[in-house]
Amino acid sequence: MKHLRTSLAATAAAAALAAGLAAAQAGERWDMPLAYAATNYHSENATAFAKAVTEASGGELEIVTHPSGSLFKGGEIFRAVRTGQAPIGERLISALGNENPIFEIDALPFLATSFDAARKLHEASKPALEKVLESKGVKLLYAVPWPPQGLYNKTPVTSGADMKGAKFRAYNAATSRLAELMGAVPTKIEAAELVQAFATGVADSMMSSGSTGYDRKIWEHVKYWYDVQAWLPKNMVMVNLDAWNGLNEKTQGVVLKAAADAEAAGWAKAQELADWYKEQLAANGMTIEGPSDQLRADFLKIGEQMTREWLERAGDDGKSAIEAYRKM
């Protein structure tokens, strides 16, 4: 019996040791909420980033993505990361305008209307963005743009006056203000609710990229898209600062390397897909046009007003970012 007890104790100790080693090898798991569909290039890029971290860290840090708002809805993700409910997540930066005006800089109409200009604006505003995020307990890892924003509408648009009374899908404070200045009626709608809103008549117009229209098969509800190239908003991937500081230096290096690669890949993919999305909208029966001279002039006027208003709210950080951008 004594031999049996000794043998059982040894077996139990070995099992406990094996379990401990397995736990150590399993490492830490981070669940990463994403607002967009798994097939959207932002989600695909985030999934590639997560896989790169998991593999390069040898499993010491495993990141698991949850697309389509399945873990947290788009409007909940930033708060979830701030409060530590999720250690990492992705969010449309300009949707956080109510948190701080600096988040809206890439959604100012006609300030940066090309990929090159958007990249310069990102670099010029990044120090201010990182400072604000840090004050909220969050660290920026990388940011990737959407293609230039165009105007979707159920009826033809030749001037700003044609937008009067339109039920305009807004996804941040800037698009709500844009709607107001056009005489449209802003309605806050997250990406996951987009199709239902257009199908039920809650919305009949929006400013968004070809990517959004393609992902949501918007041609089933809207027939016109005007390539006004209003701005290039960005999604950011951010991490809770406490979670970040809990990683060892080696793992932090792995994450930063994967983040830099993801940012480069995401910008390249957005640029590659910009024209392709327009082709797909046209192939599915939508009318794709550039803006008329009058519509362009009306939008430029609105953009100038919105930039002036933003500078009044954004203070020295906003002014410095705009000045830096215009010197590039």
C-alpha positions as CSV (number, residue, x, y, z in Angstrom):
1,M,0.0,0.0,0.0
2,K,2.9,2.3,0.9
3,H,4.4,1.7,-2.6
4,L,1.0,2.3,-4.2
5,R,0.5,5.6,-2.3
6,T,4.1,6.7,-3.3
7,S,3.4,5.8,-6.9
8,L,0.1,7.6,-7.0
9,A,1.7,10.7,-5.4
10,A,4.4,10.7,-8.0
11,T,1.9,10.3,-10.8
12,A,-0.2,13.2,-9.4
13,A,2.9,15.4,-9.1
14,A,4.0,14.6,-12.7
15,A,0.5,15.4,-13.9
16,A,0.5,18.7,-12.0
17,L,3.9,19.5,-13.5
18,A,2.7,18.6,-17.0
19,A,-0.4,20.8,-16.6
20,G,1.8,23.7,-15.4
21,L,4.1,23.3,-18.3
22,A,1.1,23.2,-20.7
23,A,-0.3,26.3,-19.2
24,A,3.0,28.1,-19.5
25,Q,3.3,26.9,-23.1
26,A,-0.2,28.0,-23.9
27,G,0.7,31.5,-22.9
28,E,-1.8,34.5,-22.7
29,R,-4.9,34.8,-24.9
30,W,-6.3,38.1,-26.1
31,D,-9.7,38.3,-27.7
32,M,-9.9,41.0,-30.3
33,P,-13.3,42.5,-31.2
34,L,-13.8,43.8,-34.8
35,A,-16.8,45.7,-36.1
36,Y,-16.7,44.6,-39.7
37,A,-17.4,41.4,-41.6
38,A,-14.7,38.7,-41.6
39,T,-14.3,39.2,-45.4
40,N,-13.7,42.9,-45.2
41,Y,-10.0,43.8,-45.8
42,H,-9.7,45.5,-42.4
43,S,-10.8,42.3,-40.7
44,E,-8.6,40.1,-42.9
45,N,-5.7,42.4,-42.1
46,A,-6.4,42.2,-38.4
47,T,-6.6,38.4,-38.6
48,A,-3.3,38.3,-40.4
49,F,-1.8,40.5,-37.6
50,A,-3.2,38.3,-34.9
51,K,-1.8,35.2,-36.6
52,A,1.6,36.8,-37.0
53,V,1.8,37.7,-33.3
54,T,0.6,34.3,-32.2
55,E,3.2,32.5,-34.4
56,A,6.1,34.9,-33.8
57,S,5.6,34.8,-30.0
58,G,5.7,31.0,-30.1
59,G,2.2,31.0,-28.6
60,E,3.2,33.1,-25.6
61,L,0.6,35.6,-26.8
62,E,-2.4,34.3,-28.8
63,I,-4.7,36.9,-30.4
64,V,-8.1,35.7,-31.5
65,T,-10.2,37.9,-33.7
66,H,-14.0,38.2,-33.4
67,P,-15.4,40.0,-36.5
68,S,-18.9,41.4,-37.3
69,G,-19.4,42.9,-33.9
70,S,-19.8,39.4,-32.5
71,L,-17.9,40.1,-29.2
72,F,-18.6,43.8,-28.9
73,K,-20.6,46.0,-31.3
74,G,-18.7,48.7,-33.1
75,G,-19.8,51.4,-30.7
76,E,-18.8,49.4,-27.7
77,I,-15.3,48.4,-28.7
78,F,-13.3,51.5,-27.6
79,R,-14.9,51.5,-24.2
80,A,-14.3,47.7,-23.9
81,V,-10.6,48.2,-24.6
82,R,-10.3,51.2,-22.3
83,T,-11.9,49.4,-19.4
84,G,-10.0,46.1,-20.0
85,Q,-13.1,44.1,-21.0
86,A,-11.1,43.4,-24.2
87,P,-7.3,43.8,-24.2
88,I,-7.2,44.8,-27.8
89,G,-9.7,45.9,-30.5
90,E,-10.3,47.8,-33.7
91,R,-12.4,51.0,-34.1
92,L,-13.1,53.6,-36.7
93,I,-11.1,56.6,-35.3
94,S,-13.5,59.4,-36.4
95,A,-16.4,57.7,-34.6
96,L,-14.7,58.8,-31.3
97,G,-15.1,62.5,-32.1
98,N,-17.2,63.0,-28.9
99,E,-14.2,61.8,-26.9
100,N,-11.8,64.4,-28.4
101,P,-11.8,66.5,-31.6
102,I,-8.4,65.1,-32.6
103,F,-10.2,61.8,-33.5
104,E,-12.1,63.6,-36.2
105,I,-9.2,65.0,-38.2
106,D,-9.2,62.4,-40.9
107,A,-13.0,62.9,-41.5
108,L,-12.8,66.6,-42.3
109,P,-14.3,66.9,-45.8
110,F,-11.8,67.7,-48.6
111,L,-8.8,68.2,-46.3
112,A,-7.0,65.1,-47.4
113,T,-8.5,63.5,-50.5
114,S,-5.9,61.1,-51.8
115,F,-3.9,58.2,-50.2
116,D,-0.7,60.3,-50.3
117,A,-2.4,63.2,-48.6
118,A,-4.1,60.9,-46.1
119,R,-0.7,59.4,-45.2
120,K,0.8,62.8,-44.6
121,L,-2.2,63.8,-42.4
122,H,-1.8,60.6,-40.4
123,E,1.9,61.3,-39.7
124,A,1.2,64.9,-38.9
125,S,-1.6,64.1,-36.4
126,K,-0.2,60.9,-34.9
127,P,1.7,62.5,-32.0
128,A,-1.5,64.2,-30.8
129,L,-3.6,61.1,-31.4
130,E,-1.2,59.0,-29.4
131,K,-1.1,61.5,-26.5
132,V,-4.9,61.5,-26.3
133,L,-5.1,57.7,-26.4
134,E,-2.5,57.4,-23.7
135,S,-4.5,59.7,-21.5
136,K,-7.4,57.4,-21.9
137,G,-5.4,54.3,-21.0
138,V,-5.0,53.0,-24.6
139,K,-2.0,52.5,-26.9
140,L,-2.2,52.9,-30.7
141,L,-0.7,49.9,-32.6
142,Y,-1.6,50.7,-36.2
143,A,-4.0,52.5,-38.4
144,V,-5.4,51.7,-41.9
145,P,-7.5,53.8,-44.2
146,W,-10.7,53.2,-46.0
147,P,-10.8,54.2,-49.7
148,P,-11.9,57.7,-50.5
149,Q,-15.5,58.4,-49.4
150,G,-18.2,58.9,-52.0
151,L,-21.8,59.9,-51.8
152,Y,-24.5,57.1,-52.0
153,N,-28.0,58.2,-52.8
154,K,-31.3,56.7,-53.9
155,T,-31.9,59.5,-56.4
156,P,-29.6,61.6,-58.7
157,V,-27.6,64.4,-57.1
158,T,-26.3,67.4,-59.1
159,S,-25.9,69.9,-56.2
160,G,-26.0,70.2,-52.5
161,A,-29.6,71.4,-52.7
162,D,-30.6,67.9,-53.9
163,M,-29.7,66.6,-50.5
164,K,-32.2,68.6,-48.6
165,G,-34.4,66.4,-46.5
166,A,-32.5,63.2,-47.3
167,K,-32.3,60.6,-44.4
168,F,-28.5,60.6,-44.1
169,R,-26.7,57.7,-42.4
170,A,-24.2,59.2,-40.0
171,Y,-21.5,57.3,-38.2
172,N,-19.7,60.0,-36.3
173,A,-20.1,63.7,-35.3
174,A,-18.5,64.9,-38.5
175,T,-21.0,63.1,-40.8
176,S,-23.8,64.3,-38.6
177,R,-22.6,67.9,-39.1
178,L,-22.1,67.3,-42.8
179,A,-25.7,66.2,-43.1
180,E,-26.9,69.3,-41.3
181,L,-25.0,71.6,-43.5
182,M,-26.4,69.9,-46.6
183,G,-29.9,70.2,-45.2
184,A,-30.2,66.4,-44.8
185,V,-31.4,64.6,-41.7
186,P,-28.6,62.7,-39.9
187,T,-29.4,59.2,-38.5
188,K,-26.7,57.4,-36.4
189,I,-26.3,53.9,-37.9
190,E,-23.4,51.5,-37.2
191,A,-22.0,49.4,-40.0
192,A,-23.7,46.2,-38.8
193,E,-27.1,47.9,-39.0
194,L,-26.6,49.4,-42.4
195,V,-28.5,47.1,-44.7
196,Q,-31.5,47.0,-42.5
197,A,-31.6,50.8,-42.3
198,F,-31.6,51.2,-46.1
199,A,-34.0,48.3,-46.6
200,T,-36.6,49.8,-44.2
201,G,-36.2,53.4,-45.3
202,V,-34.5,54.6,-42.1
203,A,-31.7,55.8,-44.4
204,D,-31.6,56.7,-48.1
205,S,-28.2,58.3,-48.4
206,M,-24.7,58.2,-46.9
207,M,-21.1,59.2,-47.4
208,S,-18.9,56.0,-47.5
209,S,-16.3,54.1,-49.4
210,G,-16.9,51.7,-52.2
211,S,-15.8,49.0,-49.7
212,T,-18.9,49.6,-47.6
213,G,-21.2,49.4,-50.5
214,Y,-19.6,46.3,-51.8
215,D,-19.6,44.5,-48.5
216,R,-23.2,45.3,-47.8
217,K,-24.5,44.8,-51.4
218,I,-25.8,48.4,-51.3
219,W,-27.0,48.2,-54.9
220,E,-30.0,46.3,-53.7
221,H,-31.2,49.6,-52.1
222,V,-29.3,52.5,-53.7
223,K,-28.6,53.2,-57.3
224,Y,-26.2,56.2,-57.3
225,W,-22.6,56.6,-56.1
226,Y,-20.7,59.8,-56.7
227,D,-17.0,59.6,-56.4
228,V,-16.5,62.9,-54.6
229,Q,-13.4,61.6,-52.7
230,A,-14.4,63.6,-49.6
231,W,-11.9,62.1,-47.1
232,L,-10.1,58.8,-46.2
233,P,-11.1,57.8,-42.6
234,K,-9.0,55.2,-40.8
235,N,-9.6,52.3,-38.5
236,M,-7.1,51.9,-35.7
237,V,-6.1,48.8,-33.7
238,M,-5.4,49.7,-30.1
239,V,-4.4,47.9,-26.9
240,N,-5.3,48.5,-23.3
241,L,-2.2,50.1,-21.6
242,D,-2.3,47.8,-18.6
243,A,-2.5,44.7,-20.8
244,W,0.4,46.2,-22.9
245,N,2.5,46.9,-19.9
246,G,1.9,43.3,-18.7
247,L,3.8,41.9,-21.7
248,N,7.5,41.3,-21.5
249,E,9.8,43.4,-23.7
250,K,10.3,40.6,-26.2
251,T,6.6,40.0,-26.7
252,Q,6.0,43.8,-27.1
253,G,8.6,43.8,-29.8
254,V,6.8,41.0,-31.6
255,V,3.5,42.9,-31.4
256,L,5.1,46.2,-32.7
257,K,6.7,44.4,-35.6
258,A,3.4,42.7,-36.6
259,A,1.6,46.0,-36.2
260,A,4.1,47.8,-38.5
261,D,3.7,45.1,-41.1
262,A,-0.1,45.2,-40.8
263,E,-0.2,49.0,-41.3
264,A,1.9,48.8,-44.4
265,A,-0.2,45.9,-45.8
266,G,-3.4,47.6,-45.0
267,W,-2.6,50.8,-46.7
268,A,-1.4,48.9,-49.8
269,K,-4.6,46.8,-49.8
270,A,-6.9,49.8,-49.5
271,Q,-5.2,51.5,-52.4
272,E,-5.3,48.4,-54.5
273,L,-9.1,47.8,-53.8
274,A,-10.3,51.4,-54.3
275,D,-10.9,51.2,-58.1
276,W,-11.9,47.5,-57.9
277,Y,-14.8,48.4,-55.5
278,K,-16.1,51.0,-57.9
279,E,-16.0,48.5,-60.7
280,Q,-18.0,46.0,-58.6
281,L,-20.7,48.6,-57.8
282,A,-21.0,49.4,-61.5
283,A,-21.1,45.7,-62.4
284,N,-24.1,45.3,-60.1
285,G,-26.1,48.0,-61.7
286,M,-25.2,51.2,-59.9
287,T,-24.5,54.5,-61.7
288,I,-21.0,55.6,-60.8
289,E,-20.1,59.2,-61.6
290,G,-17.8,62.0,-60.5
291,P,-19.5,65.0,-58.9
292,S,-20.9,67.8,-61.0
293,D,-19.1,71.2,-60.8
294,Q,-21.9,72.5,-58.6
295,L,-21.8,69.6,-56.2
296,R,-18.1,69.8,-55.9
297,A,-18.2,73.5,-55.2
298,D,-21.0,73.0,-52.6
299,F,-19.0,70.3,-50.8
300,L,-15.8,72.3,-50.9
301,K,-17.6,75.2,-49.2
302,I,-19.0,72.8,-46.5
303,G,-15.5,71.3,-46.0
304,E,-14.0,74.7,-45.4
305,Q,-16.6,75.6,-42.8
306,M,-16.2,72.3,-41.0
307,T,-12.5,72.7,-40.9
308,R,-12.8,76.2,-39.4
309,E,-15.3,74.8,-36.8
310,W,-13.1,71.9,-36.0
311,L,-10.0,74.1,-35.4
312,E,-12.0,76.2,-32.9
313,R,-12.7,73.0,-30.9
314,A,-9.4,71.2,-31.4
315,G,-7.2,73.8,-29.7
316,D,-3.4,73.9,-30.0
317,D,-3.0,70.2,-30.8
318,G,-5.4,70.4,-33.7
319,K,-3.9,73.6,-35.0
320,S,-0.3,72.1,-34.8
321,A,-1.4,69.0,-36.6
322,I,-3.0,70.9,-39.5
323,E,0.0,73.2,-39.7
324,A,2.4,70.2,-39.8
325,Y,0.3,68.6,-42.5
326,R,0.2,71.7,-44.7
327,K,3.9,72.0,-44.5
328,M,4.5,68.4,-45.8
